[in-house]
Amino acid sequence: MPPPIATPAPSPGGPPPLIGIFDSGVGGLSVLRALHGQLPGARLLYVADSAYAPYGDRDPEYVLERATRVADHLARQGARMVVVACNTATARAIDMLRLRHPELSWVGVEPGVKPAALASPGGRIAVMATPSTLASARYADLVARHAPGCTVHAVPCAGLAAAIERGPAGADEVEQLLDRYCLPLADMSLDSVVLGCTHYPFVEDRIRARLGDGVRLLDTADAIARRAAQLLPSATVPSPMAANRATVQLQTTGHPERLAGMAQHGLGGHWPVEVVHV
């Protein structure tokens, strides 16, 4: 692999620092939305690696290779922080990415096992995530550290992220997969279900319809955005007054029109959406 690429520090009075966000596809748009809400003056660059999605059904070496390529791209664009808005890429790659680019600040996404354990009076939790995330040592460590007294049901949702990624073309398959993965959980008297893939909030209403209102669904996008804000050096935190200099850029290795359509829906239609193929 080529050596890490150093990026210059932002100049005083210059534009807000660039924050890069990436996912295997459209799932990380939920994190992008939360970041924009937390840091309305930030410059955000989102990369969807959709031509190589999904990561969650791939072997660890594949995920590391793709995550490294995208991270190098974001560094070349001048990112000062990178948010790995993908549970699988966090589990399989973020430690190596930190070593490769020590000049950058890093924020990863992990299944919300800790908040689920704290919020579950009966200690009965399910974690819906990709097979790769659930098979990782990082996930096992999360459960061991934060939910030792809980019953945690791992639900490997093979194919679900890929079906969501296809948008309307995958709608029927999404419904079939949600029946397969959610209906057995409805009889388990669960307190909380963790959405352990950033794609899953796009179908949160359909998951809730299958589980019932008595089950709490946990998504970590807001917590990730708060963590990113905490890690920015105080001198570079963009103020709301900088919103007129803020930008949101979208790039994809896949079909721009697909990301544009999902972004228009997932971002609430608040921003103009233009997607560049990379």
Residue pairs with C-beta under 8 A, 6 or more apart in sequence:
1 68
1 100
2 72
4 75
4 100
4 101
4 102
4 103
5 72
5 75
5 76
5 101
6 103
7 75
7 78
7 79
7 80
7 103
7 104
8 78
9 80
10 16
10 17
10 80
10 236
15 43
15 245
16 41
16 42
16 43
16 236
16 238
16 242
16 245
16 246
17 42
17 43
17 80
17 81
17 232
17 236
17 238
18 43
18 44
18 45
18 77
18 78
18 79
18 80
19 35
19 39
19 42
19 43
19 44
19 45
19 79
19 80
19 81
19 82
19 83
19 228
20 45
20 46
20 47
20 71
20 74
20 75
20 77
20 79
20 81
20 82
20 83
21 28
21 31
21 32
21 35
21 44
21 45
21 46
21 47
21 82
21 83
21 85
22 28
22 46
22 47
22 48
22 49
22 67
22 70
22 71
22 74
22 82
22 83
22 84
22 85
22 86
22 89
23 29
23 31
23 46
23 47
23 48
23 49
23 85
23 86
23 89
23 198
24 48
24 49
24 50
24 52
24 53
24 54
24 55
24 56
24 66
24 86
24 88
24 89
24 161
25 48
25 49
25 50
25 53
25 54
25 161
25 165
25 199
25 254
26 48
26 50
26 164
26 165
26 199
26 202
26 258
26 259
26 262
26 263
26 266
27 85
27 86
27 161
27 164
27 165
27 197
27 198
27 199
27 200
27 201
27 202
28 46
28 48
28 83
28 85
28 86
28 109
28 198
29 46
29 198
29 262
29 263
29 266
29 267
30 85
30 198
30 201
30 202
30 219
30 221
30 266
31 83
31 85
31 109
31 198
31 221
31 224
31 225
32 44
32 46
32 85
32 248
32 267
33 221
33 266
33 267
33 268
34 221
34 222
34 224
34 225
35 42
35 44
35 83
35 224
35 225
35 228
36 42
36 44
36 248
36 267
36 271
37 222
37 225
38 222
38 225
38 226
38 228
38 229
39 225
39 228
39 229
39 232
39 237
39 238
40 238
40 240
40 243
40 246
41 238
41 239
41 240
41 241
41 242
41 243
41 245
41 246
42 238
42 246
43 238
43 245
43 246
43 247
44 246
44 247
44 248
44 249
45 74
45 77
45 79
45 249
45 251
46 248
46 249
46 250
46 251
47 70
47 73
47 74
47 251
47 252
47 253
47 278
48 250
48 251
48 252
48 253
48 254
48 259
49 55
49 66
49 70
49 252
49 253
49 254
50 165
50 252
50 253
50 254
50 255
50 258
50 259
51 252
51 253
51 254
52 66
52 253
53 161
53 162
53 165
53 254
54 88
54 130
54 161
54 162
54 165
54 199
55 62
55 63
55 66
55 67
55 86
55 88
55 89
55 92
55 130
55 132
56 87
56 88
56 129
56 130
56 131
56 132
56 133
56 158
56 161
56 197
57 130
57 131
57 132
57 158
57 159
57 161
57 162
58 88
58 132
59 132
60 92
60 132
60 136
63 88
63 89
63 92
63 93
63 132
64 92
64 93
64 96
66 89
67 84
67 86
67 89
67 92
67 93
67 94
67 97
68 93
68 96
68 97
68 100
71 82
71 97
71 100
71 101
73 278
74 82
75 82
75 101
75 103
75 104
79 104
80 104
80 105
80 236
81 104
81 105
81 106
81 107
81 228
81 231
81 232
82 97
82 101
82 104
82 105
82 106
82 107
83 107
83 108
83 109
83 224
83 228
84 90
84 93
84 94
84 97
84 106
84 107
84 108
84 109
85 109
85 198
85 224
86 109
86 197
86 198
87 109
87 110
87 111
87 129
87 130
87 133
87 196
87 197
87 198
88 130
88 132
88 133
88 136
88 197
90 108
90 109
90 110
90 138
91 110
91 132
91 133
91 136
91 138
91 139
92 132
92 136
94 106
94 108
97 106
98 106
105 231
105 232
107 224
107 227
107 228
107 231
109 198
109 220
109 224
110 138
110 139
110 142
110 220
111 127
111 129
111 133
111 139
111 142
111 194
111 195
111 196
111 220
112 194
112 195
112 196
112 218
112 219
112 220
112 223
113 125
113 127
113 142
113 143
113 146
113 147
113 152
113 194
114 142
114 145
114 146
114 147
115 218
115 220
115 223
116 125
116 127
116 147
116 150
116 191
116 192
116 194
116 216
116 218
117 123
117 125
117 146
117 147
117 149
117 150
119 191
119 192
119 216
119 218
120 150
120 191
120 192
120 216
121 191
122 189
122 191
123 147
123 149
123 150
123 151
123 191
124 150
124 151
124 153
124 188
124 189
124 190
124 191
124 192
125 147
125 150
125 151
125 152
125 153
125 190
125 191
125 192
125 193
125 194
126 152
126 153
126 154
126 155
126 185
126 188
126 190
126 192
126 193
126 194
127 134
127 139
127 152
127 153
127 154
127 155
127 193
127 194
127 196
128 155
128 157
128 160
128 181
128 182
128 193
128 194
128 195
128 196
128 197
128 200
128 207
129 139
129 154
129 155
129 156
129 157
129 194
129 196
129 197
130 156
130 157
130 158
130 161
130 196
130 197
131 156
131 157
131 158
133 139
133 196
133 197
134 154
134 155
134 156
134 196
135 156
139 154
143 152
153 185
153 188
153 190
155 181
155 185
157 177
157 181
157 197
157 200
159 173
159 177
160 174
160 177
160 178
160 181
160 197
160 199
160 200
161 197
161 199
161 200
162 170
163 170
163 173
163 174
163 177
164 170
164 174
164 199
164 200
164 202
164 203
165 199
166 173
167 258
167 261
167 262
174 203
174 206
175 206
178 203
178 206
178 207
178 210
179 210
182 207
182 210
182 211
183 210
185 193
185 210
185 211
185 215
186 210
186 211
186 212
190 211
190 215
191 215
191 216
192 215
192 216
192 217
192 218
193 207
193 211
193 215
193 216
193 217
193 218
194 218
195 201
195 204
195 207
195 217
195 218
195 219
198 221
200 207
200 219
201 219
201 221
202 262
202 266
204 217
204 219
207 217
208 215
208 217
211 217
229 237
238 245
238 246
248 271
249 276
250 259
250 260
250 263
250 273
250 274
250 275
250 276
251 275
251 276
251 277
251 278
252 258
252 259
252 275
252 276
252 277
252 278
253 277
253 278
256 275
256 276
256 277
257 275
259 275
260 273
260 274
260 275
263 273
263 275
264 273
267 273
